[in-house]
């Protein structure tokens, strides 16, 4: 395959972003690049039949019907992939590379930022300063809010210890936190080598002052934190979700937040965009961001360039850094 037909099926903004000009120039060195933004199988069928290579996000799913209609396809590079699509590709022996972990550094940094913001109430102070309603120290130290705390030395529980959890663990090291994790799929020894204690979910929830969700959303994690689990969180605990909203029973979380003895920092929601009249917007102990944890240009450039790295490795018959493997399946979203 000296001259390739390369289909790049991504949101239209990828093709106009100056940050990605270099990546598309790299691709053009390997053949003819066709750019599309198809959302459905019907839309992509003809272009996929033309392609030797496809680079895409995770939709439309490359199912058996689509792959049967794409006899030239030899390599698939995806920014993300579902369990179903991964299973199909593995069963067919189609070389697939997935660079979803390129989001992980940014997501981990966002998690750290949300932890610090919530503990130190940074955005509360910022908002008050903007409106002129800030409270200056008047009766120090009696007027200090006891819920405004430092992170150093806190007990932190990480639900999920994949790429995001492991990077967040590294970022937390200078804070000398007492770290534990719940992840039944992480290989033996991974957490221990990072100095993190493995435990069961309920023990983690009851013992942690800060809990961070960074697990995949699939059948095994749907409403992982339901009302009984949310009730285990200690008073004044901080729950951070930079993973998927489906991991949490949102009505149960709202009910606990109404009590005023829990803080939540949420980057993901059951409905996105979050409705303007959503109760979460009204709760002073809920700190909200609009699904921005991984979505920065550093991530986007890394995602695409890593796919091209693996394509070039495939063409040179070298090992691929981001090759999809059977062991990935539990960590993928449904």
N, C-alpha and C positions, 0 to 999 in steps of 0.2 A: 504494500500500500504506500507507494512513494508519493502520490498526490491524493489527498483525502477529501471526501465530501464531509464537511464538519457542520452539523446542525447545532446551533446554540439556541435553546428554547428557554428564555428567561424573561422576567418583567422588562418592559421597554426601557426603563431607566438605566439598566445595565449598559445599554448600547449608546447612551448619550453622556454617561458619567466620565468626566476627564480623568478620574482616578483609575479607570479601567482601560484607558487607551493602550497602554503598554501590553496588557494581557491579550487584547484582541490582535495586536500586532504580532505577538508570539504565535497565536493560533494561525494567523494568515500565512506564516512561513511553512505550514504543513499542508496547505491545500486551500480549497474554496470554502469560505465561511458563509453560511446562510443563517441569518438571525430571524427568529420568530418569537412570538409571545402567546403561544397556544395554551388554552386552559383545558381543552377536552380531547378525548381520544379521536373524535371525528375530525377535529381541526388539524391534528398533528400527523394523521396517518400518511398522507402523501409525502410530506417532507421527511418523515422518518424512513419511508421506503427508499428515499434518495440517499440517505446518510450512511457513511461508513462509521462515523463517530457521532454521538449525541452528548452534549453537555447541557444540563438542565437542573431545575430545583427538584421537587419530588412529585410534581404533577405535570400532565396526567400520568397515572401509574402505568408503567410499562408492563402490561399484563400479557398473557400468552397470545391473545388475539393480535395485539399491536406488534409483538415481536415476530409472530408468524408472517406479518405483512411487511417486515423489514429485513429481507434476506441479506442485505449488504452489511448490516450493523455488526461491528466487531468490538466496539468498546463503548461503554456508557459511563459518563462522569456525572455525579449528582451532588448538589450541595447538601441534600438530605435525602432520606429514603424511609419508607414505611416498612414495617415487618412483612407485610404481604408482598410488596415489590421486591424486597431483599430475598424472600423465600423463592420467588419465581426465578430471579436471576441466578441464584445459587444452584437451583435444580437444573437450569438450562446450561450452566457452565459459562454464562456470559461474563466476561471480565468487567467488573464494576468497581469504580473508586468513589468514595463518599467522603466529603470534606466537612461534614457537619461540626466536627470538633474545632474547626477554625473559629467558630463562634465562642468557644469556651473561655479564652482569656478575657474577652470583653464582658461576658456574662458573670464570670467570677469577680471581676473588678466592680461591676454594678452591685453584686451581692454585698461586697465589702462596703461599698458606698451607702447602700440602704441600711446596713447594720449600724454604721457610724451615724448616719443621719437620724435614725430612729432613736438610738440611745442618747445622742446629744441634742436631739430636737433642732437640728440645724435649720431645716426648712421652716419650722415654726418661728424661730427667731427671725429668719429672713423675711417671712411674710409679715410679721409684726413690724419690722423696721420699715417695710414698704408702706404700711398704712399708718405709721406713727402710733401704734398701740403697744410698742415693746415695753417690757418691764425691766427697768434698771435696778441693779442691786441697791436695796435701801436698808435692809436689816440683816446684813451678812453675819453669820451664815444661816440664821433662822429662816430666811425667805427663799432658800435654795429648794428647788423642786427635787425631791428624792428620786423621782423617776428619771431624771437626767443623770446618766451614768457613763463611766468610761468602759471601753471594751476590754481593756487589759485584765487578764486573769479570769475572765468569765468562762462559764461552761457553755460550750457551743456544740450543738448537734447537727450533723450533716446527713440529710436523708437523700441518699444517692452519693456514690463515691466514684463516679466516672470522671471524665475529663474536667468538668466544671468543679465538682467536689474536690478533686485532687489539686487543681490550681488554687481554689479558695483556701485549701489547707495551707499551701505555701504562702499565700498572702497573709494568713493569720499568724504565721510563726512569730513575727516580732511582737505580737500582743500577748504571747505566753498564755494563750487560752487553753482550757482543758477540753480537748476535742474527742468526740465520739461519733460514730457513724452507724447508720443502718442501711445496708445494701446486701441483700441475699445473693446477688449475682456477681459481685466483685470477686476476682480471683483471690484465692488464699494467699495471705502474706502482703497484699498490696497496701492495705490500711496499716498493718503493723509496721511495715518498713517506713511509713510516713509518720509514725508516732501517734497514730489515731486508734483509739479503742473501738472495737466492733461490739455492738450490742443489739438487743431486740428493740423494736419500734417503741413499745410502751415505756421501757426503761429510759430510752433516749428522751422521749417527750417529758417525762416526769422530772428528769434530772437536769435539763438544759435551760439556761436563761435566754439563749438565742437558738432558734431552730431555723435552718435554711433548707428549703426544698429545691433540689437540683436533680431530680429523677425523671425518667421518661414517663410518658402518659400512654398506658396500654391497659389491657384487661386486668393485669395484676396490680395496678396502682390506682385504678379509678376510686375516687373518694378514699384514698389511703388515710386521710385525716377526716374522719366523720365526727359526729358529736362526741362519742366516747373518748376519742383520741384528743380532740381539741380541749376537752375538759381536763385532761391530764397536764396540760401546760401550766406551769406555776404562775402565780400572780406576778404581774409586771413583766412577764416573758415577752420576747419579740419573735414573731413568726415572719420569715422572709420567704416569698415565693418568686423565684426567677425561672421556674420550670414550666409547668402547665397548670392552668386553673382547675382542670379536671381532677387533680390530685387532692383537692380540698372540697368538702361540702360547704359551699359558700353561705347558704342560709344558716348553717350551724356556726360558722365563723362569725357572721354578723351578729348572731345572738350572743356569742361570747364577747364580742367587741362592745355591744351595747352595755354590758355590765361595767365596762370601764377599767377592767383589771388585766387587759391584754393589749399589746400593740401588734399591728400587722403592717408590713411593708410589701406591697403587691405590685408586680410588673405585668401580671397576666390575669385575664378575667374570662368568665364564662361566655360573655358576649362582648365582642370587640368590633368597633369602638364601644367603650363603656357608655351606656345610656346617660344622658344628661341628668335624669332624675334618679339615678342609682343611689341607694342609701349609703353605699360605701363612701360616696363623695361627701357625705354630711358628717361622718364620724371623725372626731378630732384625733382619735388614736389609730386611724388608718392612713398610712402614707402611700400615695399612689403615683405610679409612673406608667406611661402609655406604651407598654410592651417595647421598651427601648434597650433592654439589657444587652443584646448582642448586636443590635442594628447600628453599627458605626462603620465608617468607610474602611477603617483598618480591617475589620472582619470581612467585609465584602471583597476587598482586594486579596486578602489571604485565601478566602474560599476559592476564588476563580483561579488564582495562580497555582494553588496546590493541585487543582484538577488538571491544569496544563502540565505541571510537573509529572503527574502520574501518567498522563497520556504520552508524554515523551519517554518516560521509562518503559511503558508498554511497547512503544514503537521500537525501542532499542533492546527489547527483550531483557529488561532489568527488573528487579523487584520493585513493586509499587508501595510507597509509604502508606497510602490510604486505601488499600485494597479491601473491599468488603469481605468479611469472613463469617463463618457460621457462628462464632462466639459473640458477634455483635448483636444477634437477634434480641436478647432480653433487654438491651439498652435502647432499642428503637421504639419510637411511637407507633401505636397501632395504625 
